[in-house]
Amino acid sequence: MKKNKFVVAGVVTAALVAGAGITYAAIPAADGTIHGCYSSGALGTGALFVIDDAATCPSGYTALNWDQTAPSGLQGYEVVTDSFVINGPDSAGTDTFTVNCPTGKVALGAGFKGDHVSSQVLTDGSGWEFDVQHPSVGSGGQYNSSGRITCATDG
């Protein structure tokens, strides 16, 4: 008789484990949404717990859902290089040179080959502006430099 008790206990344990596995599989939901409930009242301010997508929040709790598939890390990383050329004749001076990211991307950083006095990201983040100090360029001469920026998807 004792042997049967162990067999029954084993079957019950296996059923509980299997049932827990089925419940776990529903979090997150098939579309990647994680459903939860939180309390901002007397039940415990800030209390938060995750629920199955088929469940509802108990009285006194508010539903809170978030997306498990949100982007993580850098998205759409790209390096963009552009040249700045002055053809002579031209006197020495400072000119502004801009390198732009592709549409939908923002500039994260920049580098410049040549002489420049300052640089900064554009106000809207879409590119980088370089103030280039160049020497006098004689007739038929040329001054070459280039700017390189790192761009990524915003959001």
N, C-alpha and C positions, 0 to 999 in steps of 0.2 A: 504494500500500500504506500509506503514511503517513496518508492521509486516513481509511482504515478504522480505524486505531488510535485516532484522535481520536473517531470515531463510537462505537466500542466503549467508550472511556473515558467519553464523555458518557452512554451508556446505563447503564453501571455506576454512575456518580455519581447519576443520576436514580433508579435503583433503591435505592441506599443512602439517599438523601434521603426517598424514599417509605416505606421501611422504618422509618426513624427517626420519621417522622410517625405511623405506626401504633403504634409503641411509646409515643410521647409521649401519644397519645390515651388510653392505659390508665392514665395517672397524672394525676389520681386515678381510682379505680375508679368505675364507674357510679353507685354509691350515695354518692359523695363522700368515701369513705375513702381516706386516703393510707397506703400500706404501706411500712414501712422496716425496716431491720436495724441494730442497734447492738452494739458490743462493749464489754464491761467487763473484758475479760481481756487476755492477752498480745498479742492481735492489734492492739491500739491502743485504749487506754482512751478511751471516749467517741466512738469512730469511728461515724458514722451515715451511712447512704445510703438513698435511696429506691429501691424496687423496683416492678415491675409487679405488678398484683394477682394474676396467675397464677403469679408466681415465689415461690420459698421462700428463706429466709435460708441462707447457707452455714454450714458447721460452725463453731462458735465464736461465732456471732452469735445474738442474741435478736430475735424479731419485735417490732416496735413499730408500732402503728397509731393514727392520729388522724383526726379528722373535719374535713374542709375546710370544712364548712358551719356551723361554730360561729358564734354571733352575734358581730357586730362592731359596736361603737358602742352608743349608747344605744337601748334597746328600750322600747316602750310608754310613752313620755314623756307626762306628763299634769300639768296644774296643777289643784289642788283648792283651792277657796275656801270658807270657812265663816264664819258670823257669830256674834258673841258679843254678846248683848243682856242688859242688866240693866234690869228694870222697877222703878220706884219704888213705894213708898218703900224705899230701901236706903241704908245709911250707907257712907261712903267705905271702901275696903279693897282687898285683893288677892285675886283669884280665879284658879283654874287653868282654862284653856280648851284643849281638844285638837282638832286637825284630823287626821283619819285618811286614809291612802291607801286606794284600793280594794284588795280582797283580792288578794294575790300581788304587790303592788308595795311598794317601800320609799321613804321620804322622803329626798330629796337635799339639800334646802335649804328655807328658809322666809322669810316676810316678814310684817309685822303692821301694820295700820292702827289707830292708837289708842295708848294709853299702856301700855307693858308694862315690867316690871322685868327679866325674864329669859325665855329660851326655850331649848329643847333637844330633840333628836330623842329619841323614845321608845326605851327600852332594846332592844326587838325591831326597831326601825327602821320600824315600820308607820305612823308618824305623827309629829306635832310637838306639843309641849306648850308653852303660853305662860302665864306668870304675869302677869296683867293687873291693873294698878293703875287703879282707877276712882274718880271723885269721888262725893260723896254725890248721890243721885238722889231728888228730892222726889216726893211723891205725884202720880201721873199722868205723871211724867217718865220718861225712858228714856236709857240710855247704850248707844251702838252702837260696835262695833269689828269687825274681821275679820282672820282669819289666812289666809294663802295658802301652800301648800306645793307643791313640785315633786316628783312621784313618777315612778318608772320600774320596769320589771320587774326583779326580782332574779334574776340568773343569766344 
